[in-house]
């Protein structure tokens, strides 16, 4: 249930980001309506797997690995992985996040991948381990401008069983706006 709820919020936030560039139903400006159509078209195109993804798909499967490692111990306890599955209307949604702390750079980092696009959100920031609030900054792909844009995420821990993530990205005017808020509650 939590996964479905998160997915719906994530999908709605993306739609909400697109909606900020869509004029109200009362607008009579045909150019604005065509801008909205272009926004939907750009988002659809950005989410469509292409030949590069088909090439990557050939690597799917179970593999026997031989790994030689001289300095890296096991991964145990170093990363937090988040998997999300759900739907937004009739569309399925899947997301995958990896979060950790880099002892070398002394930075917390987070990456996010989902079925709404083919590029990652990559975030980093300096956050003490006892911090209840942490701001990460980074980039995410924006299909409307065909490039990565700067974004920030604010992580706020309310207590041991509740936290939120707020994602801020550039709006149509270029000014940052809150495009996503996800509230987490431990089951």
ZIPE-V70220 format. One line per field, one symbol per residue. ss: DSSP state (a for helix, b for strand, c for the rest). phi: phi as a letter, one per 30 degrees, with the letter a starting at -180 (. if undefined). psi: psi as a letter, one per 40 degrees, with the letter a starting at -180 (. if undefined). A space follows every 10 residues. Layout:
# ZIPE-V70220
ss = ???
phi = ???
psi = ???
This chain:
# ZIPE-V70220
ss = caaaaaaaaa aaaaaaaaac ccccccccca aaaaaaaaaa aaaaaaaccc aaaaaaaccc cccccccccc ccccccccbb bbbbbbbbcc bbbbbbbbbb bbccccbbbb bbbbcccccc bbbbbccccc ccbbbbbbbb bbccccbbbb bbbbbbbbbc cbbbbbbbbb cccccbbbbb bbbbbcc
phi = .edddddddd dddddddddd ccdddddcdd dddddddddd ddddddcddb dddddddddd kcbdccccbc bcdddeicbc cbcbblbbhd ddbbbbbbba bcddchbdbb bbbaddaccd cbbbacbded ddbbccbabb dbddchadbd bbbccbcdad cbabbbccbd cedjddbdca bbccbdd
psi = dddddddddd dddddddddd ehiidehehd dddddddddd ddddddehia dddddddeei ahihihhhhd ehaiehedih hhhhiaihbe hihiihihia hhddefiiih ihhieeieii hhiiihhide hehhhiiaii hhedefiiih iihhhhhdae ehiihhhhih adeeiiiheh hhhhhh.
